[in-house]
Amino acid sequence: MCWSKLGAISKTGLFGNTKIVPVDLDLSLACFDSNKNLKNVVYFGNKSASGIVHSGDDLTGDVDGDDGLDNEIISIDLSRVDSNVDQIIFVLNSYNQIDFNDIPFASIRLYEGTPTRVNKVFATYNVARDHTFAYKVSMILGKLYKHNGEWKFSAIGEPTADKKLEELIGRSVIKYL
């Protein structure tokens, strides 16, 4: 299970008026089989696969400041994931191409639990506060993978130059299979 919370950007216009620019960060995942073939992508446009459910697209982030609520959640029941899926890679991309460096608050965590209860956090990324992510609009968060029949997790946290989800999966994700 993953979640993200994100902030909107305040920009000063030509005549000094303040304009709120929404931030649309998209949390997605890609499923691969043992032969490294892409089996499924779960994102705002394809919100489910066997054992996996995406909460839906949050197009604006928290426009009135951090409300403390989760914006996008992907829930995974590993016992219900297709048996031919061997790896699940989590990614984040800025749909409207807003640089991670310009977002006032954006954090992502991958955890075990439910939307209301966290049992164990596997990885946390404070995208807005970490200069590693500056001048980037996409990143690979981490991956779940089968090892000797058991699911394991590996944190990755690599920002990429990819602009769209298709590029991110087709060019950058494949390095981690």
Salt bridges, closest charged atoms under 4 A:
ASP66 OD2 - LYS5 NZ 3.44
GLU72 OE1 - HIS54 NE2 3.47
GLU150 OE1 - LYS152 NZ 3.94
GLU158 OE2 - LYS175 NZ 3.26
ASP162 OD1 - ARG171 NH2 3.04
GLU167 OE1 - ARG171 NH2 3.21
